Amino acid sequence: MPETLNGREKIIKYLSDNDISISSLAVMYGVAKQDLADYLSGRKKNPRGNQIILKIISDFKIN
């Protein structure tokens, strides 16, 4: 499974810079808040988490 640390850090920074909560992002992507928090922190690593991370980066055009 590819490492997503760089992408996770960029998402977390983007959320902070734009005052977006993990709760609201979780609702947008139909994921439990705790699962999304675990994906972003790296506590939970699985294909579904990687897909969500990549989709968030793509949808919000985070580089």
mmCIF file as Biopython writes it, N, C-alpha, C and O atoms, coordinates in Angstrom:
data_model
#
loop_
_atom_site.group_PDB
_atom_site.id
_atom_site.type_symbol
_atom_site.label_atom_id
_atom_site.label_alt_id
_atom_site.label_comp_id
_atom_site.label_asym_id
_atom_site.label_entity_id
_atom_site.label_seq_id
_atom_site.pdbx_PDB_ins_code
_atom_site.Cartn_x
_atom_site.Cartn_y
_atom_site.Cartn_z
_atom_site.occupancy
_atom_site.B_iso_or_equiv
_atom_site.auth_seq_id
_atom_site.auth_asym_id
_atom_site.pdbx_PDB_model_num
ATOM 1   N N  . MET A ? 1  ? 0.841   -1.170 0.000  1.0 0.0 1  A 1 
ATOM 2   C CA . MET A ? 1  ? 0.000   0.000  0.000  1.0 0.0 1  A 1 
ATOM 3   C C  . MET A ? 1  ? 0.897   1.249  0.000  1.0 0.0 1  A 1 
ATOM 4   O O  . MET A ? 1  ? 1.846   1.322  0.781  1.0 0.0 1  A 1 
ATOM 5   N N  . PRO A ? 2  ? 0.611   2.212  -0.852 1.0 0.0 2  A 1 
ATOM 6   C CA . PRO A ? 2  ? 1.462   3.409  -0.922 1.0 0.0 2  A 1 
ATOM 7   C C  . PRO A ? 2  ? 1.367   4.234  0.356  1.0 0.0 2  A 1 
ATOM 8   O O  . PRO A ? 2  ? 0.342   4.234  1.039  1.0 0.0 2  A 1 
ATOM 9   N N  . GLU A ? 3  ? 2.432   4.922  0.660  1.0 0.0 3  A 1 
ATOM 10  C CA . GLU A ? 3  ? 2.478   5.782  1.846  1.0 0.0 3  A 1 
ATOM 11  C C  . GLU A ? 3  ? 1.745   7.087  1.534  1.0 0.0 3  A 1 
ATOM 12  O O  . GLU A ? 3  ? 1.935   7.670  0.467  1.0 0.0 3  A 1 
ATOM 13  N N  . THR A ? 4  ? 0.924   7.533  2.452  1.0 0.0 4  A 1 
ATOM 14  C CA . THR A ? 4  ? 0.101   8.717  2.222  1.0 0.0 4  A 1 
ATOM 15  C C  . THR A ? 4  ? 0.444   9.876  3.159  1.0 0.0 4  A 1 
ATOM 16  O O  . THR A ? 4  ? -0.319  10.837 3.251  1.0 0.0 4  A 1 
ATOM 17  N N  . LEU A ? 5  ? 1.569   9.800  3.846  1.0 0.0 5  A 1 
ATOM 18  C CA . LEU A ? 5  ? 1.920   10.811 4.839  1.0 0.0 5  A 1 
ATOM 19  C C  . LEU A ? 5  ? 1.899   12.221 4.261  1.0 0.0 5  A 1 
ATOM 20  O O  . LEU A ? 5  ? 1.296   13.118 4.850  1.0 0.0 5  A 1 
ATOM 21  N N  . ASN A ? 6  ? 2.538   12.427 3.135  1.0 0.0 6  A 1 
ATOM 22  C CA . ASN A ? 6  ? 2.600   13.756 2.522  1.0 0.0 6  A 1 
ATOM 23  C C  . ASN A ? 6  ? 1.192   14.280 2.216  1.0 0.0 6  A 1 
ATOM 24  O O  . ASN A ? 6  ? 0.870   15.428 2.522  1.0 0.0 6  A 1 
ATOM 25  N N  . GLY A ? 7  ? 0.373   13.442 1.620  1.0 0.0 7  A 1 
ATOM 26  C CA . GLY A ? 7  ? -1.003  13.838 1.296  1.0 0.0 7  A 1 
ATOM 27  C C  . GLY A ? 7  ? -1.825  14.114 2.536  1.0 0.0 7  A 1 
ATOM 28  O O  . GLY A ? 7  ? -2.595  15.074 2.571  1.0 0.0 7  A 1 
ATOM 29  N N  . ARG A ? 8  ? -1.671  13.281 3.556  1.0 0.0 8  A 1 
ATOM 30  C CA . ARG A ? 8  ? -2.409  13.489 4.805  1.0 0.0 8  A 1 
ATOM 31  C C  . ARG A ? 8  ? -2.024  14.814 5.452  1.0 0.0 8  A 1 
ATOM 32  O O  . ARG A ? 8  ? -2.888  15.544 5.938  1.0 0.0 8  A 1 
ATOM 33  N N  . GLU A ? 9  ? -0.731  15.127 5.460  1.0 0.0 9  A 1 
ATOM 34  C CA . GLU A ? 9  ? -0.275  16.391 6.045  1.0 0.0 9  A 1 
ATOM 35  C C  . GLU A ? 9  ? -0.842  17.584 5.283  1.0 0.0 9  A 1 
ATOM 36  O O  . GLU A ? 9  ? -1.239  18.580 5.888  1.0 0.0 9  A 1 
ATOM 37  N N  . LYS A ? 10 ? -0.878  17.484 3.962  1.0 0.0 10 A 1 
ATOM 38  C CA . LYS A ? 10 ? -1.418  18.580 3.144  1.0 0.0 10 A 1 
ATOM 39  C C  . LYS A ? 10 ? -2.909  18.781 3.405  1.0 0.0 10 A 1 
ATOM 40  O O  . LYS A ? 10 ? -3.387  19.914 3.474  1.0 0.0 10 A 1 
ATOM 41  N N  . ILE A ? 11 ? -3.640  17.674 3.550  1.0 0.0 11 A 1 
ATOM 42  C CA . ILE A ? 11 ? -5.080  17.776 3.833  1.0 0.0 11 A 1 
ATOM 43  C C  . ILE A ? 11 ? -5.296  18.440 5.188  1.0 0.0 11 A 1 
ATOM 44  O O  . ILE A ? 11 ? -6.126  19.340 5.315  1.0 0.0 11 A 1 
ATOM 45  N N  . ILE A ? 12 ? -4.559  18.004 6.190  1.0 0.0 12 A 1 
ATOM 46  C CA . ILE A ? 12 ? -4.714  18.565 7.531  1.0 0.0 12 A 1 
ATOM 47  C C  . ILE A ? 12 ? -4.413  20.062 7.523  1.0 0.0 12 A 1 
ATOM 48  O O  . ILE A ? 12 ? -5.131  20.844 8.146  1.0 0.0 12 A 1 
ATOM 49  N N  . LYS A ? 13 ? -3.362  20.459 6.825  1.0 0.0 13 A 1 
ATOM 50  C CA . LYS A ? 13 ? -3.017  21.888 6.723  1.0 0.0 13 A 1 
ATOM 51  C C  . LYS A ? 13 ? -4.134  22.647 5.996  1.0 0.0 13 A 1 
ATOM 52  O O  . LYS A ? 13 ? -4.526  23.734 6.418  1.0 0.0 13 A 1 
ATOM 53  N N  . TYR A ? 14 ? -4.642  22.070 4.902  1.0 0.0 14 A 1 
ATOM 54  C CA . TYR A ? 14 ? -5.715  22.710 4.137  1.0 0.0 14 A 1 
ATOM 55  C C  . TYR A ? 14 ? -6.952  22.901 5.010  1.0 0.0 14 A 1 
ATOM 56  O O  . TYR A ? 14 ? -7.570  23.965 4.991  1.0 0.0 14 A 1 
ATOM 57  N N  . LEU A ? 15 ? -7.311  21.878 5.770  1.0 0.0 15 A 1 
ATOM 58  C CA . LEU A ? 15 ? -8.485  21.972 6.636  1.0 0.0 15 A 1 
ATOM 59  C C  . LEU A ? 15 ? -8.296  23.089 7.660  1.0 0.0 15 A 1 
ATOM 60  O O  . LEU A ? 15 ? -9.212  23.873 7.910  1.0 0.0 15 A 1 
ATOM 61  N N  . SER A ? 16 ? -7.113  23.155 8.245  1.0 0.0 16 A 1 
ATOM 62  C CA . SER A ? 16 ? -6.819  24.174 9.235  1.0 0.0 16 A 1 
ATOM 63  C C  . SER A ? 16 ? -6.846  25.574 8.619  1.0 0.0 16 A 1 
ATOM 64  O O  . SER A ? 16 ? -7.445  26.493 9.178  1.0 0.0 16 A 1 
ATOM 65  N N  . ASP A ? 17 ? -6.200  25.729 7.474  1.0 0.0 17 A 1 
ATOM 66  C CA . ASP A ? 17 ? -6.125  27.034 6.797  1.0 0.0 17 A 1 
ATOM 67  C C  . ASP A ? 17 ? -7.498  27.546 6.356  1.0 0.0 17 A 1 
ATOM 68  O O  . ASP A ? 17 ? -7.728  28.754 6.299  1.0 0.0 17 A 1 
ATOM 69  N N  . ASN A ? 18 ? -8.406  26.618 6.046  1.0 0.0 18 A 1 
ATOM 70  C CA . ASN A ? 18 ? -9.716  26.999 5.514  1.0 0.0 18 A 1 
ATOM 71  C C  . ASN A ? 18 ? -10.857 26.793 6.508  1.0 0.0 18 A 1 
ATOM 72  O O  . ASN A ? 18 ? -12.030 26.863 6.143  1.0 0.0 18 A 1 
ATOM 73  N N  . ASP A ? 19 ? -10.500 26.538 7.765  1.0 0.0 19 A 1 
ATOM 74  C CA . ASP A ? 19 ? -11.484 26.381 8.839  1.0 0.0 19 A 1 
ATOM 75  C C  . ASP A ? 19 ? -12.560 25.342 8.488  1.0 0.0 19 A 1 
ATOM 76  O O  . ASP A ? 19 ? -13.756 25.592 8.638  1.0 0.0 19 A 1 
ATOM 77  N N  . ILE A ? 20 ? -12.110 24.183 8.023  1.0 0.0 20 A 1 
ATOM 78  C CA . ILE A ? 20 ? -13.004 23.078 7.691  1.0 0.0 20 A 1 
ATOM 79  C C  . ILE A ? 20 ? -12.788 21.996 8.744  1.0 0.0 20 A 1 
ATOM 80  O O  . ILE A ? 20 ? -11.655 21.606 9.023  1.0 0.0 20 A 1 
ATOM 81  N N  . SER A ? 21 ? -13.885 21.518 9.325  1.0 0.0 21 A 1 
ATOM 82  C CA . SER A ? 21 ? -13.761 20.496 10.370 1.0 0.0 21 A 1 
ATOM 83  C C  . SER A ? 21 ? -13.720 19.097 9.758  1.0 0.0 21 A 1 
ATOM 84  O O  . SER A ? 21 ? -14.225 18.857 8.662  1.0 0.0 21 A 1 
ATOM 85  N N  . ILE A ? 22 ? -13.109 18.198 10.495 1.0 0.0 22 A 1 
ATOM 86  C CA . ILE A ? 22 ? -13.084 16.798 10.067 1.0 0.0 22 A 1 
ATOM 87  C C  . ILE A ? 22 ? -14.503 16.261 10.041 1.0 0.0 22 A 1 
ATOM 88  O O  . ILE A ? 22 ? -14.839 15.440 9.188  1.0 0.0 22 A 1 
ATOM 89  N N  . SER A ? 23 ? -15.338 16.714 10.963 1.0 0.0 23 A 1 
ATOM 90  C CA . SER A ? 23 ? -16.742 16.275 11.002 1.0 0.0 23 A 1 
ATOM 91  C C  . SER A ? 23 ? -17.469 16.617 9.710  1.0 0.0 23 A 1 
ATOM 92  O O  . SER A ? 23 ? -18.152 15.769 9.137  1.0 0.0 23 A 1 
ATOM 93  N N  . SER A ? 24 ? -17.326 17.858 9.249  1.0 0.0 24 A 1 
ATOM 94  C CA . SER A ? 24 ? -18.037 18.253 8.031  1.0 0.0 24 A 1 
ATOM 95  C C  . SER A ? 24 ? -17.470 17.529 6.814  1.0 0.0 24 A 1 
ATOM 96  O O  . SER A ? 24 ? -18.214 17.169 5.901  1.0 0.0 24 A 1 
ATOM 97  N N  . LEU A ? 25 ? -16.168 17.318 6.799  1.0 0.0 25 A 1 
ATOM 98  C CA . LEU A ? 25 ? -15.549 16.587 5.691  1.0 0.0 25 A 1 
ATOM 99  C C  . LEU A ? 25 ? -16.030 15.132 5.688  1.0 0.0 25 A 1 
ATOM 100 O O  . LEU A ? 25 ? -16.291 14.562 4.629  1.0 0.0 25 A 1 
ATOM 101 N N  . ALA A ? 26 ? -16.145 14.545 6.865  1.0 0.0 26 A 1 
ATOM 102 C CA . ALA A ? 26 ? -16.617 13.161 6.975  1.0 0.0 26 A 1 
ATOM 103 C C  . ALA A ? 26 ? -18.036 13.038 6.433  1.0 0.0 26 A 1 
ATOM 104 O O  . ALA A ? 26 ? -18.360 12.064 5.755  1.0 0.0 26 A 1 
ATOM 105 N N  . VAL A ? 27 ? -18.876 14.013 6.726  1.0 0.0 27 A 1 
ATOM 106 C CA . VAL A ? 27 ? -20.256 14.003 6.217  1.0 0.0 27 A 1 
ATOM 107 C C  . VAL A ? 27 ? -20.249 14.089 4.693  1.0 0.0 27 A 1 
ATOM 108 O O  . VAL A ? 27 ? -20.993 13.373 4.022  1.0 0.0 27 A 1 
ATOM 109 N N  . MET A ? 28 ? -19.405 14.970 4.148  1.0 0.0 28 A 1 
ATOM 110 C CA . MET A ? 28 ? -19.331 15.135 2.691  1.0 0.0 28 A 1 
ATOM 111 C C  . MET A ? 28 ? -18.967 13.832 1.987  1.0 0.0 28 A 1 
ATOM 112 O O  . MET A ? 28 ? -19.459 13.555 0.893  1.0 0.0 28 A 1 
ATOM 113 N N  . TYR A ? 29 ? -18.110 13.039 2.610  1.0 0.0 29 A 1 
ATOM 114 C CA . TYR A ? 29 ? -17.622 11.813 1.974  1.0 0.0 29 A 1 
ATOM 115 C C  . TYR A ? 29 ? -18.307 10.553 2.493  1.0 0.0 29 A 1 
ATOM 116 O O  . TYR A ? 29 ? -17.923 9.444  2.123  1.0 0.0 29 A 1 
ATOM 117 N N  . GLY A ? 30 ? -19.302 10.711 3.334  1.0 0.0 30 A 1 
ATOM 118 C CA . GLY A ? 30 ? -20.067 9.570  3.821  1.0 0.0 30 A 1 
ATOM 119 C C  . GLY A ? 30 ? -19.244 8.600  4.648  1.0 0.0 30 A 1 
ATOM 120 O O  . GLY A ? 30 ? -19.401 7.384  4.540  1.0 0.0 30 A 1 
ATOM 121 N N  . VAL A ? 31 ? -18.364 9.150  5.474  1.0 0.0 31 A 1 
ATOM 122 C CA . VAL A ? 31 ? -17.466 8.341  6.300  1.0 0.0 31 A 1 
ATOM 123 C C  . VAL A ? 31 ? -17.694 8.737  7.757  1.0 0.0 31 A 1 
ATOM 124 O O  . VAL A ? 31 ? -18.017 9.888  8.048  1.0 0.0 31 A 1 
ATOM 125 N N  . ALA A ? 32 ? -17.528 7.793  8.656  1.0 0.0 32 A 1 
ATOM 126 C CA . ALA A ? 32 ? -17.622 8.118  10.079 1.0 0.0 32 A 1 
ATOM 127 C C  . ALA A ? 32 ? -16.499 9.085  10.444 1.0 0.0 32 A 1 
ATOM 128 O O  . ALA A ? 32 ? -15.379 8.965  9.947  1.0 0.0 32 A 1 
ATOM 129 N N  . LYS A ? 33 ? -16.810 10.046 11.318 1.0 0.0 33 A 1 
ATOM 130 C CA . LYS A ? 33 ? -15.825 11.050 11.719 1.0 0.0 33 A 1 
ATOM 131 C C  . LYS A ? 33 ? -14.566 10.383 12.265 1.0 0.0 33 A 1 
ATOM 132 O O  . LYS A ? 33 ? -13.454 10.784 11.919 1.0 0.0 33 A 1 
ATOM 133 N N  . GLN A ? 34 ? -14.730 9.370  13.114 1.0 0.0 34 A 1 
ATOM 134 C CA . GLN A ? 34 ? -13.564 8.711  13.706 1.0 0.0 34 A 1 
ATOM 135 C C  . GLN A ? 34 ? -12.726 8.009  12.644 1.0 0.0 34 A 1 
ATOM 136 O O  . GLN A ? 34 ? -11.498 8.024  12.719 1.0 0.0 34 A 1 
ATOM 137 N N  . ASP A ? 35 ? -13.373 7.396  11.658 1.0 0.0 35 A 1 
ATOM 138 C CA . ASP A ? 35 ? -12.625 6.743  10.580 1.0 0.0 35 A 1 
ATOM 139 C C  . ASP A ? 35 ? -11.806 7.766  9.799  1.0 0.0 35 A 1 
ATOM 140 O O  . ASP A ? 35 ? -10.631 7.532  9.516  1.0 0.0 35 A 1 
ATOM 141 N N  . LEU A ? 36 ? -12.415 8.894  9.452  1.0 0.0 36 A 1 
ATOM 142 C CA . LEU A ? 36 ? -11.676 9.918  8.701  1.0 0.0 36 A 1 
ATOM 143 C C  . LEU A ? 36 ? -10.517 10.459 9.534  1.0 0.0 36 A 1 
ATOM 144 O O  . LEU A ? 36 ? -9.417  10.658 9.019  1.0 0.0 36 A 1 
ATOM 145 N N  . ALA A ? 37 ? -10.764 10.695 10.812 1.0 0.0 37 A 1 
ATOM 146 C CA . ALA A ? 37 ? -9.688  11.166 11.695 1.0 0.0 37 A 1 
ATOM 147 C C  . ALA A ? 37 ? -8.553  10.141 11.741 1.0 0.0 37 A 1 
ATOM 148 O O  . ALA A ? 37 ? -7.378  10.508 11.731 1.0 0.0 37 A 1 
ATOM 149 N N  . ASP A ? 38 ? -8.908  8.859  11.792 1.0 0.0 38 A 1 
ATOM 150 C CA . ASP A ? 38 ? -7.893  7.793  11.803 1.0 0.0 38 A 1 
ATOM 151 C C  . ASP A ? 38 ? -7.133  7.738  10.485 1.0 0.0 38 A 1 
ATOM 152 O O  . ASP A ? 38 ? -5.920  7.530  10.488 1.0 0.0 38 A 1 
ATOM 153 N N  . TYR A ? 39 ? -7.818  7.920  9.360  1.0 0.0 39 A 1 
ATOM 154 C CA . TYR A ? 39 ? -7.143  7.928  8.055  1.0 0.0 39 A 1 
ATOM 155 C C  . TYR A ? 39 ? -6.152  9.089  7.979  1.0 0.0 39 A 1 
ATOM 156 O O  . TYR A ? 39 ? -5.019  8.925  7.527  1.0 0.0 39 A 1 
ATOM 157 N N  . LEU A ? 40 ? -6.599  10.264 8.428  1.0 0.0 40 A 1 
ATOM 158 C CA . LEU A ? 40 ? -5.747  11.452 8.335  1.0 0.0 40 A 1 
ATOM 159 C C  . LEU A ? 40 ? -4.566  11.406 9.293  1.0 0.0 40 A 1 
ATOM 160 O O  . LEU A ? 40 ? -3.513  11.981 9.017  1.0 0.0 40 A 1 
ATOM 161 N N  . SER A ? 41 ? -4.741  10.725 10.416 1.0 0.0 41 A 1 
ATOM 162 C CA . SER A ? 41 ? -3.641  10.630 11.382 1.0 0.0 41 A 1 
ATOM 163 C C  . SER A ? 41 ? -2.687  9.490  11.044 1.0 0.0 41 A 1 
ATOM 164 O O  . SER A ? 41 ? -1.557  9.449  11.532 1.0 0.0 41 A 1 
ATOM 165 N N  . GLY A ? 42 ? -3.152  8.561  10.203 1.0 0.0 42 A 1 
ATOM 166 C CA . GLY A ? 42 ? -2.318  7.409  9.863  1.0 0.0 42 A 1 
ATOM 167 C C  . GLY A ? 42 ? -2.527  6.230  10.787 1.0 0.0 42 A 1 
ATOM 168 O O  . GLY A ? 42 ? -1.858  5.206  10.643 1.0 0.0 42 A 1 
ATOM 169 N N  . ARG A ? 43 ? -3.453  6.354  11.746 1.0 0.0 43 A 1 
ATOM 170 C CA . ARG A ? 43 ? -3.724  5.236  12.658 1.0 0.0 43 A 1 
ATOM 171 C C  . ARG A ? 43 ? -4.387  4.074  11.936 1.0 0.0 43 A 1 
ATOM 172 O O  . ARG A ? 43 ? -4.199  2.913  12.298 1.0 0.0 43 A 1 
ATOM 173 N N  . LYS A ? 44 ? -5.158  4.398  10.919 1.0 0.0 44 A 1 
ATOM 174 C CA . LYS A ? 44 ? -5.862  3.359  10.164 1.0 0.0 44 A 1 
ATOM 175 C C  . LYS A ? 44 ? -5.414  3.457  8.714  1.0 0.0 44 A 1 
ATOM 176 O O  . LYS A ? 44 ? -5.608  4.481  8.060  1.0 0.0 44 A 1 
ATOM 177 N N  . LYS A ? 45 ? -4.811  2.376  8.219  1.0 0.0 45 A 1 
ATOM 178 C CA . LYS A ? 45 ? -4.333  2.359  6.838  1.0 0.0 45 A 1 
ATOM 179 C C  . LYS A ? 45 ? -4.981  1.189  6.112  1.0 0.0 45 A 1 
ATOM 180 O O  . LYS A ? 45 ? -4.779  0.029  6.472  1.0 0.0 45 A 1 
ATOM 181 N N  . ASN A ? 46 ? -5.752  1.507  5.098  1.0 0.0 46 A 1 
ATOM 182 C CA . ASN A ? 46 ? -6.374  0.480  4.266  1.0 0.0 46 A 1 
ATOM 183 C C  . ASN A ? 46 ? -6.712  1.107  2.908  1.0 0.0 46 A 1 
ATOM 184 O O  . ASN A ? 46 ? -6.636  2.326  2.751  1.0 0.0 46 A 1 
ATOM 185 N N  . PRO A ? 47 ? -7.077  0.291  1.948  1.0 0.0 47 A 1 
ATOM 186 C CA . PRO A ? 47 ? -7.371  0.831  0.615  1.0 0.0 47 A 1 
ATOM 187 C C  . PRO A ? 47 ? -8.476  1.890  0.619  1.0 0.0 47 A 1 
ATOM 188 O O  . PRO A ? 47 ? -8.391  2.874  -0.116 1.0 0.0 47 A 1 
ATOM 189 N N  . ARG A ? 48 ? -9.499  1.698  1.431  1.0 0.0 48 A 1 
ATOM 190 C CA . ARG A ? 48 ? -10.598 2.671  1.495  1.0 0.0 48 A 1 
ATOM 191 C C  . ARG A ? 48 ? -10.080 4.033  1.981  1.0 0.0 48 A 1 
ATOM 192 O O  . ARG A ? 48 ? -10.458 5.076  1.447  1.0 0.0 48 A 1 
ATOM 193 N N  . GLY A ? 49 ? -9.224  4.009  2.984  1.0 0.0 49 A 1 
ATOM 194 C CA . GLY A ? 49 ? -8.638  5.240  3.492  1.0 0.0 49 A 1 
ATOM 195 C C  . GLY A ? 49 ? -7.810  5.943  2.435  1.0 0.0 49 A 1 
ATOM 196 O O  . GLY A ? 49 ? -7.888  7.162  2.282  1.0 0.0 49 A 1 
ATOM 197 N N  . ASN A ? 50 ? -7.018  5.171  1.708  1.0 0.0 50 A 1 
ATOM 198 C CA . ASN A ? 50 ? -6.198  5.751  0.639  1.0 0.0 50 A 1 
ATOM 199 C C  . ASN A ? 50 ? -7.079  6.376  -0.440 1.0 0.0 50 A 1 
ATOM 200 O O  . ASN A ? 50 ? -6.769  7.450  -0.956 1.0 0.0 50 A 1 
ATOM 201 N N  . GLN A ? 51 ? -8.178  5.702  -0.780 1.0 0.0 51 A 1 
ATOM 202 C CA . GLN A ? 51 ? -9.085  6.241  -1.794 1.0 0.0 51 A 1 
ATOM 203 C C  . GLN A ? 51 ? -9.673  7.572  -1.344 1.0 0.0 51 A 1 
ATOM 204 O O  . GLN A ? 51 ? -9.758  8.519  -2.126 1.0 0.0 51 A 1 
ATOM 205 N N  . ILE A ? 52 ? -10.074 7.635  -0.093 1.0 0.0 52 A 1 
ATOM 206 C CA . ILE A ? 52 ? -10.672 8.863  0.420  1.0 0.0 52 A 1 
ATOM 207 C C  . ILE A ? 52 ? -9.646  9.989  0.438  1.0 0.0 52 A 1 
ATOM 208 O O  . ILE A ? 52 ? -9.952  11.117 0.053  1.0 0.0 52 A 1 
ATOM 209 N N  . ILE A ? 53 ? -8.436  9.686  0.882  1.0 0.0 53 A 1 
ATOM 210 C CA . ILE A ? 53 ? -7.376  10.704 0.913  1.0 0.0 53 A 1 
ATOM 211 C C  . ILE A ? 53 ? -7.118  11.236 -0.488 1.0 0.0 53 A 1 
ATOM 212 O O  . ILE A ? 53 ? -7.037  12.449 -0.684 1.0 0.0 53 A 1 
ATOM 213 N N  . LEU A ? 54 ? -6.990  10.352 -1.456 1.0 0.0 54 A 1 
ATOM 214 C CA . LEU A ? 54 ? -6.751  10.778 -2.837 1.0 0.0 54 A 1 
ATOM 215 C C  . LEU A ? 54 ? -7.933  11.578 -3.386 1.0 0.0 54 A 1 
ATOM 216 O O  . LEU A ? 54 ? -7.738  12.552 -4.113 1.0 0.0 54 A 1 
ATOM 217 N N  . LYS A ? 55 ? -9.153  11.172 -3.043 1.0 0.0 55 A 1 
ATOM 218 C CA . LYS A ? 55 ? -10.347 11.880 -3.523 1.0 0.0 55 A 1 
ATOM 219 C C  . LYS A ? 55 ? -10.414 13.288 -2.930 1.0 0.0 55 A 1 
ATOM 220 O O  . LYS A ? 55 ? -10.757 14.237 -3.634 1.0 0.0 55 A 1 
ATOM 221 N N  . ILE A ? 56 ? -10.092 13.431 -1.648 1.0 0.0 56 A 1 
ATOM 222 C CA . ILE A ? 56 ? -10.099 14.753 -1.018 1.0 0.0 56 A 1 
ATOM 223 C C  . ILE A ? 56 ? -9.071  15.660 -1.698 1.0 0.0 56 A 1 
ATOM 224 O O  . ILE A ? 56 ? -9.358  16.815 -2.010 1.0 0.0 56 A 1 
ATOM 225 N N  . ILE A ? 57 ? -7.876  15.123 -1.921 1.0 0.0 57 A 1 
ATOM 226 C CA . ILE A ? 57 ? -6.824  15.903 -2.590 1.0 0.0 57 A 1 
ATOM 227 C C  . ILE A ? 57 ? -7.283  16.344 -3.976 1.0 0.0 57 A 1 
ATOM 228 O O  . ILE A ? 57 ? -7.068  17.490 -4.371 1.0 0.0 57 A 1 
ATOM 229 N N  . SER A ? 58 ? -7.908  15.441 -4.704 1.0 0.0 58 A 1 
ATOM 230 C CA . SER A ? 58 ? -8.383  15.755 -6.043 1.0 0.0 58 A 1 
ATOM 231 C C  . SER A ? 58 ? -9.550  16.749 -6.016 1.0 0.0 58 A 1 
ATOM 232 O O  . SER A ? 58 ? -9.552  17.728 -6.763 1.0 0.0 58 A 1 
ATOM 233 N N  . ASP A ? 59 ? -10.531 16.495 -5.161 1.0 0.0 59 A 1 
ATOM 234 C CA . ASP A ? 59 ? -11.714 17.350 -5.112 1.0 0.0 59 A 1 
ATOM 235 C C  . ASP A ? 59 ? -11.400 18.784 -4.692 1.0 0.0 59 A 1 
ATOM 236 O O  . ASP A ? 59 ? -11.974 19.735 -5.223 1.0 0.0 59 A 1 
ATOM 237 N N  . PHE A ? 60 ? -10.490 18.929 -3.738 1.0 0.0 60 A 1 
ATOM 238 C CA . PHE A ? 60 ? -10.151 20.263 -3.240 1.0 0.0 60 A 1 
ATOM 239 C C  . PHE A ? 60 ? -8.939  20.861 -3.951 1.0 0.0 60 A 1 
ATOM 240 O O  . PHE A ? 60 ? -8.509  21.970 -3.636 1.0 0.0 60 A 1 
ATOM 241 N N  . LYS A ? 61 ? -8.394  20.113 -4.914 1.0 0.0 61 A 1 
ATOM 242 C CA . LYS A ? 61 ? -7.234  20.550 -5.706 1.0 0.0 61 A 1 
ATOM 243 C C  . LYS A ? 61 ? -6.085  20.978 -4.802 1.0 0.0 61 A 1 
ATOM 244 O O  . LYS A ? 61 ? -5.519  22.061 -4.953 1.0 0.0 61 A 1 
ATOM 245 N N  . ILE A ? 62 ? -5.755  20.100 -3.862 1.0 0.0 62 A 1 
ATOM 246 C CA . ILE A ? 62 ? -4.677  20.350 -2.918 1.0 0.0 62 A 1 
ATOM 247 C C  . ILE A ? 62 ? -3.375  19.876 -3.559 1.0 0.0 62 A 1 
ATOM 248 O O  . ILE A ? 62 ? -3.278  18.721 -3.971 1.0 0.0 62 A 1 
ATOM 249 N N  . ASN A ? 63 ? -2.370  20.754 -3.648 1.0 0.0 63 A 1 
ATOM 250 C CA . ASN A ? 63 ? -1.077  20.315 -4.195 1.0 0.0 63 A 1 
ATOM 251 C C  . ASN A ? 63 ? -0.004  20.486 -3.190 1.0 0.0 63 A 1 
ATOM 252 O O  . ASN A ? 63 ? 1.155   20.172 -3.464 1.0 0.0 63 A 1 
#
